[in-house]
Amino acid sequence: MKLDSWMTEFYGIQWYRLDSTDDPKLCKEEGLYELRLSSDDFSGIIEAQKHGFSLVESFIEFATEVEPSQEVYEGIRLIEEDDHSLISALNLKSMCQNEEYRTRFNNPIFFDESACKKYYGASITNNINDPNILTAVIEFSNEVVGFFMLKIVDHQTYKGLMTGVIPKARGMKFHIKMQQFLINHIGHSFTLINTTQLSNLAVIKNHIRSNRSLSKIEHIFYKKVQ
């Protein structure tokens, strides 16, 4: 069991991350405890529930070898400083004000209404200013309608972090095009990690159509001790 110093300072409560299914027995101090388990860890899931943990989110991960293409994408470019406020607003609407999309940070059992906005607002600010993160935006009808972020894990591994497209521009596969634009910008083949909620069927279908390789399904459990 480890104290997550960043989340502890950010939310003002002791935030612990558990390393194994034995750790739930140690959850006695006041704070929030986070446990992540593989979807096939049935004994761990039972143990977590036995010790009062609640399922708050489930993720599916794809890890795929990708390579640049010769495709040219009109209207897609790297982020500029003038795009920052628009991307923040778009991300807030996508992650915290969308009734069809729920995350662990707008779960009323564990957080108040401001927690989601606070977390994803800080995430955008930190990611935009991180030199290890590449961000593309797409313009459609002279308007920025979406963004996509890739994090450099190492020279051979990149991870998709956050993406968002405004409602009127959805259904045109803009997030796929922005991702390929960034792959082309990087300029060499690498392993791309994509993660999304298990409930996000539209995105999962797109990953399957794009021949992404399933690598992991993970459940996140929380327990709050007061």
Beta strands, then each sheet from edge to edge (+ up, - down):
strand 1: 2-3
strand 2: 15-17
strand 3: 31-38
strand 4: 54-66
strand 5: 76-78
strand 6: 133-140
strand 7: 143-154
strand 8: 157-165
strand 9: 190-197
strand 10: 214-225
sheet 1: 1+ 2- 3- 10+ 4- 9+ 8+ 7- 6+ 5-
end
